[in-house]
Amino acid sequence: MKFVIQRVLESAVKVDGKTIGEIGKGLVVLIGVGREDTKEIADKMVKKLVGMRIFEDENGKTNLSLADVDGSLLLISQFTLYANCKKGNRPSFIEAGDPKEAMRLYEYIIDACKSHIPVVERGEFGADMKVSLINDGPFTIVLDSQDL
């Protein structure tokens, strides 16, 4: 499982020109689900995500978590995080999870995050989404379950 975590001042996601999710200060998380991923892996990833101290305290140090700053989450499914670009110029996505299982785990992650963070917005699994954001910092972290 892979999360690309971006600290933002604001973000929104649109499908067919309609805004379906938006947040102010918080984190946008692009979520890639691999073939071997499970609920147990998702639990570890969510725990790491919500506990991550990447917001600045009064001294300018990154000591505060999302909950500490009353931040929000915008969760976006993105199978292209599993692009394999080793061979040729056209990425292969065979390492991405089966769409049905990936959608199930994406929904599971959303529900798990809601148990920790009051405001959790989302994209639409499998849709052509337009995501806009103002990255704060910029501050972007790639979290891979293989590194946990």
N, C-alpha and C positions, 0 to 999 in steps of 0.2 A: 504494500500500500504506500502511496506517495501523497504527501500534502505539500503544496507550494503555498506558504503562508505570507501574506502581505499585510503589513500594518498600514492602515489607511485613515485618512481624515473623513472620507466619504466614498461610497461606491453604490452602483446600481447595476441591475441586470435586466435586459429587455428581451422579450420574445415577440416576434411579429410587430415590433414597434411599441409594444405595451410593457411598461415597467412591472415586473412581477416580484421584485425584491430590491430593497435598498436599505442602506445603513449609513449612520454617521461614523463617528470614531469607533474603530474596532479592527477586525481582521477579515480579509477576504481569503478564503481557503479554496484552492483548486484541488480537487480530490480525484486521484487516479486509483482504481482498484485493479489489482493483478489477479492472475489465474489462481494463485495459491492462497489468497486472502480469506480470512475468517472473521467472525465476530470477536474472537479473542484478540486478534491483531487490531481490529477497529477500536476495541476498548483501550488498548495501550496507546494508540495514536490519539484518541480523544483525550485521555488523561494527560498526555504530554502537551497537547494543544492548549487545553484550558488552563494548565498550570504554568505555561511558558511566561517568563517574566521579561517582556520585551517592550514595555511602556516605561517612559521616563518618570522618575520620582522628582521631588522638589529640588534635588541636587543635580538633575540631568543624567542620572545613572539609570540604566535599564533594570529596574528592580520591581516593577509592578506587573501584575497579570491582567488579563482581560477583565476579570471580575473587580479587581482593585480600582479600575478606571471607569467602571460601569459601561464597558464597551460592548459592542454587538458583533455578531458573526454573519457573514454572507458566505454560504457554502455552495460551491459550483462543481458539478461533476465534469471531469475532463479525462477521457480515456487516452488522449494523445500524450499524457505524461508517460505512457508506456511505449512511446515510439522507439523503435530500434533502428538506428541510422548507420549501423556498421557496414552494411552491404549496399552499394549503389547509392542513388540519390533520392529514391522514393522510400520513405519510412515504412517499416513493417509494424503492425500493431498486434501481432500474434501473442505477445506477452500480456496484453490487456485481458481483464476478466471477461467471462461470458456476460453479455449484456443483462440477462435476467438476474444473475447472481450479483453483478455489480450494482444494479439498481436496488436490489434488496439491501446490500451493505451500505449504499449511499443513504437510503431511508433510515437505516439503523443508526448511522453516524449522526444524522440530523436529530433523531429522537434522543440519542445519548447526549448530544451537546445541549439540547433544551433542558436537560436535567441539571445542568451547571450554569447556563447563561440565559438570562431572561429573554433577550431579543436574538432570535436566530432566524435569519432570512435564507432564502434558497433560490437556486436556479431550477430549471426543468430538465430532468434527465433526458438525454438524447436529443434535445432541441438545438436548433441553431440560435445560440444566445449571443447577445452583444453586451459585453461587460465593460463598464467604465469605472475608473477609480482614480483617486488622488492618493498615491503612495506616500506615506509619511516617513521621510528620512532621506532617500528611500530605504526601506527596511523589509527585506525579503529573505525568507528562510525556506530551504528545502528539507522536509522531514521524510525520511524513508524508513519504513518498518524494518528493513534489513539492518539498519544502523542502531536499532533500539535493543 
